[in-house]
Amino acid sequence: MNETLTPAEIKARYGGLPYITPYERIVALVDEDAGLVELHEFHARGKCSGGAAWEVYHYARTSPLVRSARREGARNIFVCGLGRSELELVPGIAPAGLEEVRLEGGHVELTYAGLAGGGVAATLCRGMAAGVISTTVHERGGGATLGRATLRVPALRKLAVGVDDTDDESRGATWSTVNELAFELETEGACDYLGHVIAQLFPDNPHRTTNCCATAVVLGVPPADRGGLAGRIGEMLAGRCFSDECGMALTSRIDVPDELRSFARDARTRMVSIEEARGAAAASGVELRSVTGERGCIGALAALGMHDDPDLAVTVPAGSTEG
């Protein structure tokens, strides 16, 4: 078949079919040094959590390219290796998966294949998502047939930003300050706002305001805009925080290095020093920036170490004081 269509063309031709339900958005973040792509797929209409759960389960089992898979509501996050892998699709057992992930210029090309409903999702439903440039439909699918398609999406860069120490005893809240800042940047079209994590840190820290939490957000940014956006975030924080110790930590890595995870675990169960933070940041390829002071860099770095696990990040760690 091999017919290339834009999202508008797919909608015009197939949008009236009762079994075509468009994915909301697809975003691909590229780490060329590591050979990884972090794929964010907002499932059909942004509501289909059942379809998202189905894909997280099956894609991780069926596709050797998928290194990790997790779900947040109706949004899936796949960390994938670059390359191609022949899929052995079996009805009901291994019904759909990701066949190829490749970089082509400033685009990521994603080839999906699936049987029956999984094939429809692989072709027409994904093909109407925001962020998709075009879709080459190899086999349309539907009923009991195979569906295969290659989607092209922009190759964006990941910018994960940890922040801590924006408030004082009477004003401010880091989680909401950072949320509004990231939302504002997305509304302006400067980035895709893809994730928000609240990280519980050592609750007996004498420097805490009340709850001792830091925040990290994940943004998708055109590669050329990464440096400018990072600088702008620092300026925005400086104008919105009430603390003299606000700090940031920034990375474009898709994976979370062991040194960074280890530092985050330590920051949750004991006092850690700025010297330890500097060492862990250097070992992990993370940049620390003082906004109004240096101490906030400690919590900011710890939040980055948990930015891919929001449910774990909010828990009170064993060995910490509770109550």
Backbone torsions as a table, in degrees:
resi	resn	phi	psi	omega
1	MET	NA	-64.9	173.6
2	ASN	46.6	60.6	178.2
3	GLU	-109.7	126.5	-178.4
4	THR	-97.6	127.2	-174.6
5	LEU	-133.2	147.5	171.0
6	THR	-83.0	164.1	175.4
7	PRO	-55.3	-39.5	-180.0
8	ALA	-65.2	-38.1	178.9
9	GLU	-68.6	-39.2	176.2
10	ILE	-62.9	-43.9	-179.9
11	LYS	-62.0	-43.8	-178.5
12	ALA	-64.9	-36.7	-174.9
13	ARG	-86.2	-39.2	-170.8
14	TYR	-120.7	-6.1	-174.0
15	GLY	-62.5	-20.9	179.6
16	GLY	-82.5	-8.4	179.1
17	LEU	-69.8	136.7	-173.4
18	PRO	-69.5	-13.2	-178.8
19	TYR	-106.0	12.4	177.0
20	ILE	-102.0	114.8	-178.1
21	THR	-125.9	112.1	-170.0
22	PRO	-68.4	138.2	166.1
23	TYR	-65.3	149.8	-176.3
24	GLU	-77.1	-47.2	-173.9
25	ARG	-162.3	146.4	174.7
26	ILE	-131.7	128.4	-178.3
27	VAL	-131.1	133.5	179.5
28	ALA	-120.0	123.7	177.1
29	LEU	-106.3	132.4	-171.6
30	VAL	-114.1	133.6	170.9
31	ASP	-122.3	90.7	-174.3
32	GLU	-65.1	-34.5	-179.0
33	ASP	-61.8	-38.6	-179.2
34	ALA	-91.5	-8.4	-177.3
35	GLY	67.8	36.8	-175.5
36	LEU	-125.0	150.6	171.2
37	VAL	-128.3	129.3	174.6
38	GLU	-100.5	114.2	-171.9
39	LEU	-106.0	122.3	177.6
40	HIS	-109.0	116.1	-179.7
41	GLU	-118.1	114.5	176.9
42	PHE	-90.0	109.3	-167.7
43	HIS	-66.2	179.8	-166.7
44	ALA	-48.9	123.9	-179.7
45	ARG	60.0	8.0	-175.3
46	GLY	71.9	12.2	-174.3
47	LYS	-121.5	-19.2	-165.9
48	CYS	-82.9	74.7	-179.3
49	SER	-67.1	-29.0	177.0
50	GLY	-65.6	-43.9	176.9
51	GLY	-65.0	-37.0	178.0
52	ALA	-63.4	-44.7	179.0
53	ALA	-62.7	-40.9	179.4
54	TRP	-59.9	-44.0	-177.7
55	GLU	-71.4	-40.8	177.6
56	VAL	-57.7	-42.3	-179.4
57	TYR	-67.4	-51.4	-172.3
58	HIS	-78.0	-39.0	-177.8
59	TYR	-64.6	-39.1	179.6
60	ALA	-65.2	-30.9	-179.7
61	ARG	-85.3	-32.1	-171.3
62	THR	-92.4	-32.3	-169.8
63	SER	-105.3	110.1	175.9
64	PRO	-60.5	-22.9	179.5
65	LEU	-71.6	-21.8	-177.1
66	VAL	-82.3	110.3	-178.5
67	ARG	-81.1	-36.2	177.5
68	SER	-153.3	154.7	-178.7
69	ALA	-146.7	134.5	175.4
70	ARG	-147.6	164.4	-176.9
71	ARG	-126.2	138.7	169.7
72	GLU	-126.2	99.3	-175.5
73	GLY	65.2	-124.7	179.4
74	ALA	-97.5	17.7	179.2
75	ARG	-113.3	131.2	176.3
76	ASN	-103.3	145.5	176.5
77	ILE	-126.8	110.6	178.6
78	PHE	-109.1	129.3	168.6
79	VAL	-98.9	119.7	-171.0
80	CYS	-123.4	146.9	170.0
81	GLY	-86.5	152.8	175.0
82	LEU	-73.4	145.1	177.1
83	GLY	137.6	-166.8	-179.3
84	ARG	-134.6	143.1	178.1
85	SER	-143.4	127.4	177.4
86	GLU	-71.0	129.8	-178.1
87	LEU	-93.2	140.1	173.9
88	GLU	-104.7	87.5	-175.4
89	LEU	-81.4	134.0	-179.4
90	VAL	-133.5	125.3	-178.9
91	PRO	-54.0	128.1	176.0
92	GLY	78.7	-18.3	-176.4
93	ILE	-109.4	-50.0	179.0
94	ALA	-139.8	71.9	-166.1
95	PRO	-88.0	-10.4	-176.3
96	ALA	-163.2	156.9	178.5
97	GLY	-176.4	-178.4	-179.4
98	LEU	-101.9	117.9	-171.7
99	GLU	-91.7	-36.1	-177.4
100	GLU	-150.1	142.4	173.1
101	VAL	-132.7	118.4	-178.7
102	ARG	-143.6	154.5	175.8
103	LEU	-98.5	135.3	178.2
104	GLU	-139.0	100.1	-175.3
105	GLY	64.0	-128.1	178.4
106	GLY	-95.2	21.1	-178.0
107	HIS	-120.8	156.6	168.2
108	VAL	-108.1	129.9	177.0
109	GLU	-106.3	126.0	-174.3
110	LEU	-122.1	118.5	178.6
111	THR	-105.4	119.9	-179.9
112	TYR	-109.1	151.5	173.4
113	ALA	-143.9	145.3	179.5
114	GLY	-164.6	158.2	178.6
115	LEU	-97.9	142.5	174.9
116	ALA	54.1	-123.9	-179.0
117	GLY	-61.0	-33.0	176.8
118	GLY	-64.5	-29.9	176.7
119	GLY	-74.2	-37.2	176.7
120	VAL	-63.5	-42.2	176.6
121	ALA	-62.1	-38.1	-176.9
122	ALA	-67.6	-22.7	-172.1
123	THR	-114.8	-80.7	-169.5
124	LEU	-74.3	-40.6	-177.3
125	CYS	-67.0	-47.4	176.8
126	ARG	-66.0	-34.0	-174.8
127	GLY	-64.5	-16.9	178.6
128	MET	-96.3	3.4	-175.2
129	ALA	-71.1	147.0	169.1
130	ALA	-60.5	139.9	-177.4
131	GLY	99.2	-19.6	179.2
132	VAL	-81.2	129.5	177.6
133	ILE	-82.9	-50.6	178.8
134	SER	-159.0	163.3	178.9
135	THR	-132.3	126.1	171.0
136	THR	-96.9	110.8	-179.1
137	VAL	-86.6	115.1	177.7
138	HIS	-85.3	-45.4	175.9
139	GLU	-143.6	127.0	-168.1
140	ARG	-71.7	-35.4	-178.9
141	GLY	80.2	-173.8	-175.8
142	GLY	110.5	150.6	-175.4
143	GLY	63.3	-127.3	180.0
144	ALA	-105.7	16.7	-173.3
145	THR	-95.9	168.3	179.0
146	LEU	-83.1	138.3	171.3
147	GLY	-118.0	134.0	177.0
148	ARG	-140.1	139.8	178.8
149	ALA	-156.3	153.4	174.3
150	THR	-114.1	119.7	179.1
151	LEU	-100.9	145.0	175.4
152	ARG	-115.8	126.7	179.4
153	VAL	-132.9	156.7	178.2
154	PRO	-62.5	143.9	175.0
155	ALA	-87.5	104.7	179.6
156	LEU	-99.3	165.0	176.1
157	ARG	-104.7	141.7	175.2
158	LYS	-78.8	138.3	169.8
159	LEU	-131.9	101.8	175.8
160	ALA	-97.1	128.4	-173.4
161	VAL	-124.4	119.7	172.0
162	GLY	-97.3	142.9	-178.1
163	VAL	-139.1	141.4	172.5
164	ASP	-150.1	157.9	175.1
165	ASP	68.1	59.4	175.6
166	THR	-103.4	-13.8	-172.2
167	ASP	-112.6	168.6	171.1
168	ASP	-122.4	-164.8	-174.5
169	GLU	-66.5	-20.0	-174.8
170	SER	-124.7	-12.0	-174.2
171	ARG	-140.0	144.7	169.6
172	GLY	99.3	162.6	174.9
173	ALA	-160.7	120.0	-172.3
174	THR	-64.3	-43.9	-175.3
175	TRP	-59.2	-41.6	-176.6
176	SER	-80.8	-34.4	176.2
177	THR	-59.7	-46.4	-178.5
178	VAL	-70.4	-36.8	178.0
179	ASN	-61.4	-46.7	-179.5
180	GLU	-66.0	-38.3	178.7
181	LEU	-61.7	-48.0	-179.2
182	ALA	-66.3	-40.3	178.0
183	PHE	-62.0	-41.6	179.2
184	GLU	-62.1	-42.8	-179.9
185	LEU	-65.5	-39.5	177.5
186	GLU	-66.0	-41.8	179.8
187	THR	-60.3	-34.1	177.6
188	GLU	-75.9	-11.6	-177.2
189	GLY	87.4	12.7	-177.9
190	ALA	-79.3	-20.0	-175.7
191	CYS	-165.3	170.5	165.5
192	ASP	-100.7	123.7	179.1
193	TYR	-89.2	111.4	-166.4
194	LEU	-114.5	-16.3	-177.3
195	GLY	-165.8	150.7	179.8
196	HIS	-141.8	129.6	-178.6
197	VAL	-131.0	133.1	170.0
198	ILE	-103.4	122.3	-176.3
199	ALA	-108.6	118.4	175.1
200	GLN	-75.0	125.1	178.8
201	LEU	-108.5	-175.4	-174.3
202	PHE	-57.7	112.0	-171.3
203	PRO	-71.6	-13.5	177.5
204	ASP	-93.3	12.6	177.5
205	ASN	-60.9	122.0	-177.6
206	PRO	-69.8	-14.3	-179.0
207	HIS	-92.2	-2.7	-176.3
208	ARG	-67.4	157.0	170.4
209	THR	-81.7	-67.5	177.0
210	THR	-135.0	-67.1	-171.0
211	ASN	-91.5	-13.1	177.2
212	CYS	58.1	60.9	177.3
213	CYS	-123.3	145.8	171.8
214	ALA	-114.7	170.9	-175.3
215	THR	-134.4	144.8	171.1
216	ALA	-132.7	144.9	174.4
217	VAL	-126.5	154.3	177.3
218	VAL	-115.7	127.4	-179.7
219	LEU	-123.2	146.9	171.3
220	GLY	-104.4	126.2	-168.8
221	VAL	-134.1	138.2	169.4
222	PRO	-55.0	136.9	-172.9
223	PRO	-51.6	-39.8	-176.6
224	ALA	-71.2	-16.6	-175.5
225	ASP	-96.6	-3.1	-172.0
226	ARG	-59.1	-50.4	-177.4
227	GLY	-64.3	-43.1	-179.6
228	GLY	-65.6	-37.9	-179.8
229	LEU	-69.3	-39.5	177.7
230	ALA	-60.0	-42.6	177.5
231	GLY	-64.5	-38.6	-179.9
232	ARG	-67.1	-37.8	178.4
233	ILE	-61.2	-42.1	177.2
234	GLY	-60.4	-41.5	178.4
235	GLU	-65.9	-40.7	179.3
236	MET	-64.1	-42.5	178.2
237	LEU	-63.0	-42.6	-178.9
238	ALA	-59.5	-32.2	-179.2
239	GLY	-86.4	-8.2	-174.3
240	ARG	-120.2	-6.4	-177.7
241	CYS	-96.5	162.3	-177.0
242	PHE	-118.3	9.4	-176.4
243	SER	-110.7	151.6	174.5
244	ASP	-90.0	7.2	-175.1
245	GLU	-128.5	25.4	-178.7
246	CYS	-70.5	133.8	179.0
247	GLY	-138.4	160.3	179.7
248	MET	-126.4	155.8	169.7
249	ALA	-135.6	136.7	-173.1
250	LEU	-133.8	140.6	174.4
251	THR	-148.9	152.6	172.5
252	SER	-113.0	6.7	178.1
253	ARG	-72.2	141.6	175.9
254	ILE	-82.8	-40.4	177.2
255	ASP	-80.5	160.5	174.9
256	VAL	-107.8	111.2	-176.6
257	PRO	-62.8	153.9	-179.7
258	ASP	-58.1	-38.5	-179.2
259	GLU	-62.3	-35.2	-179.6
260	LEU	-74.4	-41.4	176.3
261	ARG	-62.2	-40.2	179.8
262	SER	-64.3	-42.0	177.8
263	PHE	-62.7	-42.0	179.0
264	ALA	-60.9	-41.6	177.8
265	ARG	-62.1	-41.9	179.6
266	ASP	-64.0	-42.2	-177.9
267	ALA	-67.1	-16.6	178.1
268	ARG	-87.3	-18.7	-172.3
269	THR	-121.6	-7.4	-179.8
270	ARG	-159.3	170.2	172.9
271	MET	-72.3	133.4	174.6
272	VAL	-122.0	156.6	-174.1
273	SER	-101.1	164.5	176.0
274	ILE	-66.0	-29.3	177.2
275	GLU	-66.0	-40.9	176.0
276	GLU	-63.9	-38.8	178.7
277	ALA	-63.2	-43.9	179.9
278	ARG	-61.7	-41.5	-179.9
279	GLY	-65.1	-44.2	179.9
280	ALA	-66.5	-38.3	178.8
281	ALA	-64.3	-44.2	179.6
282	ALA	-62.8	-40.8	180.0
283	ALA	-69.9	-22.0	-174.9
284	SER	-104.2	-2.6	-177.8
285	GLY	71.9	30.5	-179.2
286	VAL	-103.9	139.7	176.9
287	GLU	-95.4	129.6	173.3
288	LEU	-101.6	136.9	178.0
289	ARG	-132.7	129.2	171.2
290	SER	-78.5	129.6	176.6
291	VAL	-95.6	-59.9	172.2
292	THR	-121.3	-7.2	-179.1
293	GLY	-173.5	178.5	-172.2
294	GLU	-99.6	-28.6	-171.6
295	ARG	-61.1	-33.2	-179.7
296	GLY	-64.9	-17.4	177.8
297	CYS	-62.9	-25.9	-178.7
298	ILE	-65.5	-54.6	179.4
299	GLY	-66.7	-35.9	178.4
300	ALA	-60.1	-42.7	178.8
301	LEU	-66.6	-41.0	178.9
302	ALA	-61.9	-39.6	178.4
303	ALA	-62.7	-39.0	176.8
304	LEU	-60.4	-34.3	-179.3
305	GLY	-67.6	-11.8	179.1
306	MET	-124.5	15.9	-171.9
307	HIS	-69.0	-14.2	178.2
308	ASP	-101.5	11.8	-179.8
309	ASP	-144.5	72.6	-173.8
310	PRO	-64.1	-28.9	-179.3
311	ASP	-73.6	-36.6	174.9
312	LEU	-71.5	-38.5	-172.8
313	ALA	-59.7	-33.0	-175.6
314	VAL	-81.8	-10.6	-174.4
315	THR	-76.0	152.8	172.3
316	VAL	-80.6	116.8	-173.1
317	PRO	-71.1	151.7	175.9
318	ALA	-61.1	138.9	-179.4
319	GLY	94.7	-9.2	176.2
320	SER	-90.9	158.0	176.7
321	THR	-74.5	132.0	177.2
322	GLU	-111.8	150.0	176.0
323	GLY	95.3	NA	NA
